[in-house]
Amino acid sequence: MWADRRVIDLFGIEHPILLSPMANASTVDLAIAVSEAGGLGALPCGQLSTEQIRSLFGTAVQRTSRPLNANFFCHQAPAYDAARDARWRARLARYYTELGIEPKPGAPPAPPPPFDEEACALVEEFKPKVVSFHFGLPEQRLLARVKATGAVVVSSATTVAEARWLEEHGSDAVIAQGYEAGGHRGMFLDEEVATQVGGLSLIPQIADAVGIPVIAAGGIADGRGIAAALVLGASAVQIGTAYLRCPESGVKPIQQDALRRARDDGTALTNVFTGRPARAVVTRFARELGFIDPEAPAYPYPISAVAPLRAKAETEGNTDFVYALVGQSAAMARDIPAAELTKALAAEALEKLRGASAPTAKAAAKRR
């Protein structure tokens, strides 16, 4: 069925379709539905405590024997800068006043740690088929322990240089995250957002630069996008936004409403919610702060300052402060169950690929 089976065989799945590990949006139900339909479900562990990860793994392995992807963050946790945080909160003061919020003083809670000893021990205990990382790879001694479990290691690249780095440092496959993708940018060698590359250009350049399989991510929401990515050199695709309107999704109702109203120009890269550039639905809050604000504290410290605004606004149905991480093809998402969507995406892609190959075959026959 699929001409390039490298990712299919590597992961032990039926279709080259991976669910994106979307923090606060992916659920166990969503991951299992995708895996049971022949794709690869994802368990987002990057922002969870050890206890939460254990619970997530425990539930998943009880309900499916199909392969799953456990995703972790490898960010460099910065030191807390009290002065910078105070300046940031002062910038947000007008919004606190507008919503009638009295911000709590003091340092924010400790940020979630990057992939560490405790997370690695859980990988060794539960042995997920795939372990993926965002923002690079963990230190070599931890990576070696992950690989010793038999796990396939994957990480995201936003440039050719990052893809080459990942291959050199032990990644078994690379996710080519195009500029169109929703969520946090996976950049880790270069923090310059202005030079980020779109998928149409990024996928073939990474495919030409590395010897490991390439997984395309960003703006893929139907069979046409999947077929295009495979023709450009990807062996599989990773899809997130297209699954957000599935009933198994964990997005809040107010985020669902924003998703249903999404347009092609309705998203932007912004760092004002978390401190790292992430593609999200355009809101008044992000627009007024300029989307990319150089004054924002480093990830993840802005989260605690913005959280009260989001919570208060959401209880009032105020979309000015909604934080919905979605890609540029959000308007193409469908209201159908995840298993049905996975099978439909596979069928649509195969149909497009067969259609694309037919003229080529006829032309070749004519030449002979």
C-alpha positions in Angstrom: 0.0 0.0 0.0 2.7 2.5 1.0 5.8 2.8 -1.2 8.1 4.1 1.6 7.7 1.7 4.6 10.7 2.9 6.6 8.7 4.6 9.4 5.9 2.0 9.2 8.3 -0.9 9.8 10.4 1.0 12.3 7.4 1.8 14.5 5.4 -1.3 13.8 2.3 0.6 12.5 0.0 0.2 9.5 -0.2 3.8 8.2 2.5 6.5 8.1 0.4 8.8 10.3 1.5 10.0 13.7 -0.6 11.9 16.2 1.2 15.0 17.4 1.9 14.9 21.2 -0.1 18.1 22.0 0.2 19.1 25.7 -3.1 19.9 27.3 -5.0 18.7 24.1 -4.0 15.1 23.6 -5.7 12.5 25.8 -5.2 8.8 26.4 -8.4 8.2 24.5 -7.1 10.2 21.5 -3.8 8.4 21.5 -5.4 5.0 21.8 -7.9 5.7 19.1 -5.2 6.7 16.6 -3.0 3.7 17.5 -5.9 1.2 17.2 -6.7 2.7 13.8 -3.2 1.9 12.6 -1.4 5.1 13.2 0.9 6.1 16.1 -0.8 7.6 19.1 1.1 10.0 21.3 1.3 10.6 25.1 2.5 14.2 25.9 4.7 13.9 29.0 6.7 17.2 28.6 4.7 19.2 31.2 3.7 16.4 33.5 5.0 15.4 36.9 6.5 11.9 37.5 3.3 10.8 39.1 1.2 12.0 36.2 3.4 10.3 33.6 3.2 7.0 35.5 -0.6 7.3 35.6 -0.7 8.1 31.9 1.6 5.2 30.9 -0.3 2.8 33.2 -3.7 3.7 31.7 -2.4 3.5 28.1 -0.7 0.0 28.4 -3.8 -1.4 30.0 -6.0 -0.3 27.1 -3.9 -1.0 24.1 -1.1 -3.3 23.0 -0.4 -1.1 19.9 2.7 1.0 19.6 2.6 4.4 21.4 4.9 7.5 21.4 5.9 9.0 24.7 7.0 12.6 24.1 9.3 14.7 26.4 10.8 18.1 26.4 14.6 18.7 26.4 14.6 22.4 27.0 17.4 24.1 29.0 15.6 25.3 32.1 16.7 28.9 32.7 17.3 30.5 36.1 14.4 32.5 37.4 14.9 36.3 36.8 12.8 38.1 39.5 13.5 41.6 37.9 12.4 40.4 34.5 9.4 38.7 35.8 8.4 41.9 37.7 8.7 43.9 34.5 6.6 41.4 32.7 3.9 41.5 35.3 3.9 45.3 35.1 3.3 45.0 31.4 0.3 42.8 32.2 -1.1 45.1 34.9 -3.7 46.7 32.7 -5.1 43.3 31.9 -5.3 42.4 35.6 -7.2 45.6 36.3 -9.5 45.0 33.3 -10.5 41.6 34.5 -10.6 42.5 38.2 -7.7 40.2 39.2 -5.4 40.7 42.1 -2.1 39.0 41.1 -0.4 36.9 43.7 3.1 38.2 44.7 6.2 36.0 44.8 8.1 33.7 42.5 6.2 31.5 40.2 6.1 27.7 40.8 9.1 25.7 39.7 9.0 25.0 35.9 8.6 21.4 34.7 12.1 19.9 34.4 13.5 18.7 31.1 13.8 14.9 30.5 15.7 13.7 33.6 16.5 10.6 35.7 13.0 10.1 36.9 11.4 10.3 33.5 14.1 8.0 32.1 13.3 5.4 34.8 9.6 5.5 33.7 10.6 4.9 30.1 12.7 1.9 31.3 9.8 0.6 33.3 7.0 0.9 30.7 9.1 0.6 27.5 7.1 2.6 25.0 7.8 1.7 21.4 8.7 5.3 20.4 10.2 8.0 22.6 10.2 11.4 21.0 11.7 14.7 22.2 11.1 18.4 21.6 13.9 21.0 21.7 16.7 18.6 20.9 17.8 15.4 22.7 18.6 14.6 26.3 22.2 14.1 27.4 23.9 11.1 26.0 23.9 8.9 29.1 20.1 9.3 29.4 19.6 8.8 25.6 21.7 5.6 25.8 19.4 4.3 28.6 16.3 5.1 26.5 17.8 3.2 23.5 18.7 0.3 25.7 14.9 -0.3 26.2 14.5 -0.9 22.5 12.7 2.3 21.9 12.9 4.2 18.6 14.1 7.7 19.3 12.7 10.7 17.4 13.1 14.4 17.7 12.0 17.6 15.9 14.0 19.8 13.6 13.1 23.2 12.2 16.2 23.5 10.0 18.5 21.3 8.0 21.3 22.0 10.6 19.1 20.7 13.4 18.2 17.6 11.4 21.8 16.8 10.8 22.6 17.4 14.5 19.9 15.0 15.5 21.1 12.3 13.2 24.7 12.7 14.4 23.6 12.5 18.1 21.5 9.3 17.8 18.0 10.1 16.6 16.5 7.2 14.6 14.1 9.5 12.6 13.6 13.3 12.4 10.4 15.3 12.4 10.7 18.2 9.9 8.6 20.8 11.7 7.5 23.4 9.1 6.7 27.0 9.9 3.0 26.1 9.5 2.9 23.8 12.5 0.9 24.6 15.5 2.4 24.5 19.0 5.9 25.3 20.2 8.6 25.6 17.7 11.1 22.8 18.2 14.1 25.0 17.5 17.1 24.3 19.6 20.2 25.5 17.7 18.9 28.8 16.6 16.3 31.0 18.3 15.6 33.3 15.3 11.9 32.9 14.4 12.1 35.2 11.4 14.2 32.7 9.4 12.0 29.7 10.1 11.2 27.5 7.0 7.9 26.4 5.6 7.3 22.6 5.1 7.3 22.7 1.3 10.9 23.8 1.4 12.0 22.2 4.6 10.9 18.6 3.9 12.9 17.9 0.7 16.0 19.7 2.0 16.0 17.6 5.2 15.3 14.5 3.2 18.3 15.2 1.0 20.5 16.0 4.0 20.0 13.0 6.3 20.0 9.2 6.0 17.3 8.6 8.6 13.6 8.7 7.8 11.9 12.1 7.8 8.5 12.7 9.3 6.7 15.8 8.0 4.8 18.1 10.4 3.0 21.4 9.9 -0.2 22.3 8.0 -1.1 18.7 7.1 -4.8 18.2 7.6 -6.0 15.9 4.8 -4.9 13.3 2.3 -3.7 15.9 -0.1 -1.2 17.2 2.5 -0.1 13.7 3.4 0.5 12.7 -0.2 2.4 16.0 -0.9 4.7 15.4 2.1 5.4 11.8 1.0 6.2 13.0 -2.6 8.6 15.6 -1.1 10.6 12.9 0.6 9.0 12.3 3.9 8.3 8.7 5.0 5.5 9.7 7.3 3.6 12.6 8.7 2.8 13.9 12.1 -0.6 15.6 12.5 -2.0 17.5 15.4 -4.5 20.3 14.6 -6.6 18.1 12.4 -7.4 15.9 15.5 -8.4 18.7 17.8 -12.1 18.6 16.8 -12.3 14.9 17.4 -14.5 14.0 20.4 -11.5 12.4 22.1 -9.6 15.7 22.1 -8.9 17.4 25.4 -9.3 21.0 24.3 -11.7 23.2 26.3 -15.0 24.3 24.8 -13.8 27.9 24.4 -10.8 26.6 22.5 -13.0 24.4 20.3 -15.1 27.5 19.5 -11.9 29.3 18.4 -10.9 26.3 16.4 -14.2 26.2 14.5 -13.9 29.9 13.7 -10.3 29.5 12.4 -9.3 30.9 9.1 -6.1 30.5 7.0 -4.8 33.8 8.5 -6.1 33.2 12.0 -2.9 32.0 13.7 0.4 33.5 14.5 3.7 32.6 16.2 3.8 34.2 19.7 5.8 33.9 22.8 3.6 36.0 25.1 1.9 33.0 26.7 4.9 30.8 27.5 8.1 32.5 26.7 8.8 30.4 23.6 7.5 30.9 20.1 4.4 28.8 19.5 1.8 29.0 16.8 -1.6 29.8 18.3 -5.0 31.3 17.5 -4.7 35.1 17.1 -6.1 36.9 20.1 -6.4 40.5 21.2 -3.9 39.8 24.0 -1.2 38.5 21.7 -1.9 41.2 19.1 -1.5 44.0 21.5 1.7 42.7 22.9 3.1 42.3 19.5 3.0 38.5 19.2 6.8 38.1 19.7 7.6 40.3 22.7 11.4 40.5 23.6 10.4 41.5 27.2 8.7 38.2 27.9 10.6 36.0 30.4 12.2 32.8 29.2 10.1 29.7 28.9 8.2 28.7 31.0 8.0 31.6 33.4 5.4 33.7 31.7 2.9 30.9 32.1 2.2 31.7 35.7 1.7 35.4 35.0 -0.7 34.8 32.2 -2.6 31.9 33.7 -4.9 34.0 35.9 -5.9 36.1 32.9 -6.7 33.0 30.9 -8.7 31.4 33.7 -10.8 34.5 34.5 -11.5 35.2 30.8 -12.5 31.7 30.0 -15.0 31.5 32.9 -16.6 34.6 31.4 -16.6 33.4 27.8 -14.0 36.1 26.9 -11.9 34.9 24.0 -9.4 37.8 24.2 -7.0 35.6 26.3 -7.7 32.2 24.8 -4.5 30.1 24.3 -5.3 27.6 21.6 -2.2 26.0 19.9 -3.2 25.3 16.3 -1.5 25.1 12.9 -2.3 27.1 9.8 -4.7 24.4 8.4 -7.0 24.6 11.4 -10.0 25.5 9.2 -9.7 22.0 7.6 -10.2 20.0 10.8 -13.3 17.8 11.0 -15.8 16.8 13.7 -15.4 13.0 13.5 -13.9 10.4 15.8 -10.2 10.0 15.8 -10.1 6.4 14.5 -12.4 7.3 11.7 -10.3 10.3 10.9 -7.1 8.3 10.8 -8.5 5.7 8.4 -10.0 8.5 6.2 -6.6 10.3 6.1 -4.9 7.1 5.0 -7.5 6.3 2.4 -7.4 9.9 1.0 -3.6 9.9 0.8 -3.4 6.5 -1.0 -6.0 7.7 -3.5 -4.0 10.9 -4.2 -0.8 8.9 -4.5 -2.3 6.4 -6.9 -3.7 9.3 -9.0 -0.4 11.1 -9.0 1.5 8.0 -10.1 -0.9 7.0 -12.9 0.1 9.8 -15.4 3.7 9.1 -14.7 3.2 5.4 -15.5 1.4 6.2 -18.7 4.1 8.6 -19.8 6.8 6.0 -19.1 4.9 3.4 -21.2 4.6 5.9 -24.1 8.3 6.6 -24.0 9.1 2.9 -24.2 
